């Protein structure tokens, strides 16, 4: 009986270490997932900003040869929707029947682009 004194203390410490390592492992995985989800939200906002640029050009029905709305790539300040920004480039020589419209949306660190041929 004397040789088993303190065994419960050692056993409880080992169990606590195992539980702590499991909890820390799960926490590391969850924190990584939260970061990915946050970046995904930014990506969706950037995508919709790019889509807004495409919709603007299609709805304006302007002549693409002279298209200018101040949202072109070469402009210092692209158009914005809240914190998201977009710029639009219309190209008549892209090989499509009529023209190609390219719009790039940015939000925080995410950049998404759309190109429409019509």
SULFEN-V699578 format. One record per residue. RES is the residue in three letters. PSI is psi in whole degrees, -180 to 180 (* if undefined). D_CENTER is the distance of its C-alpha to the mean C-alpha in Angstrom with 2 decimals. Layout:
# SULFEN-V699578
res=RES psi=PSI d_center=D_CENTER
res=RES psi=PSI d_center=D_CENTER
This chain:
# SULFEN-V699578
res=UNK psi=-34 d_center=63.68
res=UNK psi=-33 d_center=63.58
res=UNK psi=-13 d_center=61.23
res=UNK psi=7 d_center=58.55
res=UNK psi=134 d_center=58.29
res=UNK psi=-1 d_center=54.71
res=UNK psi=-40 d_center=53.18
res=UNK psi=-36 d_center=51.29
res=UNK psi=-46 d_center=49.75
res=UNK psi=-43 d_center=48.55
res=UNK psi=-42 d_center=47.26
res=UNK psi=-36 d_center=45.33
res=UNK psi=-43 d_center=43.75
res=UNK psi=-43 d_center=42.64
res=UNK psi=-41 d_center=41.17
res=UNK psi=-40 d_center=39.33
res=UNK psi=-42 d_center=37.87
res=UNK psi=-46 d_center=36.68
res=UNK psi=-40 d_center=35.08
res=UNK psi=-42 d_center=33.43
res=UNK psi=-36 d_center=31.92
res=UNK psi=-45 d_center=30.59
res=UNK psi=-42 d_center=29.03
res=UNK psi=-37 d_center=27.45
res=UNK psi=-45 d_center=26.07
res=UNK psi=-39 d_center=24.52
res=UNK psi=-42 d_center=23.09
res=UNK psi=-41 d_center=21.43
res=UNK psi=-45 d_center=19.83
res=UNK psi=-40 d_center=18.67
res=UNK psi=-39 d_center=17.20
res=UNK psi=-41 d_center=15.11
res=UNK psi=-39 d_center=13.94
res=UNK psi=-38 d_center=13.17
res=UNK psi=-42 d_center=10.95
res=UNK psi=-42 d_center=9.02
res=UNK psi=-41 d_center=8.96
res=UNK psi=-42 d_center=7.85
res=UNK psi=-33 d_center=4.68
res=UNK psi=-39 d_center=4.45
res=UNK psi=-43 d_center=5.71
res=UNK psi=-37 d_center=3.85
res=UNK psi=-40 d_center=1.99
res=UNK psi=-41 d_center=5.66
res=UNK psi=-42 d_center=7.09
res=UNK psi=-40 d_center=6.50
res=UNK psi=-46 d_center=7.95
res=UNK psi=-29 d_center=10.65
res=UNK psi=-42 d_center=11.47
res=UNK psi=-40 d_center=12.19
res=UNK psi=-35 d_center=14.15
res=UNK psi=-40 d_center=16.03
res=UNK psi=-44 d_center=17.26
res=UNK psi=-47 d_center=18.58
res=UNK psi=-37 d_center=20.22
res=UNK psi=-46 d_center=21.77
res=UNK psi=-45 d_center=23.47
res=UNK psi=-36 d_center=24.65
res=UNK psi=-26 d_center=26.00
res=UNK psi=-22 d_center=27.70
res=UNK psi=35 d_center=29.73
res=UNK psi=164 d_center=30.59
res=UNK psi=119 d_center=32.14
res=UNK psi=-21 d_center=29.40
res=UNK psi=-30 d_center=31.94
res=UNK psi=19 d_center=32.03
res=UNK psi=130 d_center=28.57
res=UNK psi=121 d_center=27.47
res=UNK psi=11 d_center=25.54
res=UNK psi=7 d_center=24.65
res=UNK psi=22 d_center=21.02
res=UNK psi=161 d_center=21.77
res=UNK psi=-35 d_center=20.16
res=UNK psi=-11 d_center=23.34
res=UNK psi=144 d_center=23.34
res=UNK psi=-34 d_center=22.86
res=UNK psi=103 d_center=21.01
res=UNK psi=167 d_center=18.66
res=UNK psi=154 d_center=18.64
res=UNK psi=153 d_center=16.58
res=UNK psi=101 d_center=15.86
res=UNK psi=-125 d_center=15.89
res=UNK psi=-12 d_center=13.52
res=UNK psi=147 d_center=11.39
res=UNK psi=154 d_center=13.22
res=UNK psi=153 d_center=14.09
res=UNK psi=153 d_center=16.93
res=UNK psi=143 d_center=19.03
res=UNK psi=123 d_center=21.45
res=UNK psi=132 d_center=24.23
res=UNK psi=123 d_center=26.21
res=UNK psi=-18 d_center=29.58
res=UNK psi=48 d_center=30.34
res=UNK psi=1 d_center=27.61
res=UNK psi=-6 d_center=30.05
res=UNK psi=164 d_center=29.04
res=UNK psi=-45 d_center=31.89
res=UNK psi=-62 d_center=30.94
res=UNK psi=172 d_center=27.87
res=UNK psi=140 d_center=24.20
res=UNK psi=125 d_center=21.60
res=UNK psi=131 d_center=18.39
res=UNK psi=134 d_center=15.72
res=UNK psi=124 d_center=12.75
res=UNK psi=141 d_center=10.28
res=UNK psi=143 d_center=8.72
res=UNK psi=121 d_center=7.54
res=UNK psi=-115 d_center=8.26
res=UNK psi=8 d_center=7.20
res=UNK psi=139 d_center=4.42
res=UNK psi=127 d_center=6.91
res=UNK psi=143 d_center=7.74
res=UNK psi=148 d_center=11.49
res=UNK psi=144 d_center=14.10
res=UNK psi=131 d_center=17.78
res=UNK psi=131 d_center=20.57
res=UNK psi=133 d_center=24.15
res=UNK psi=* d_center=26.99
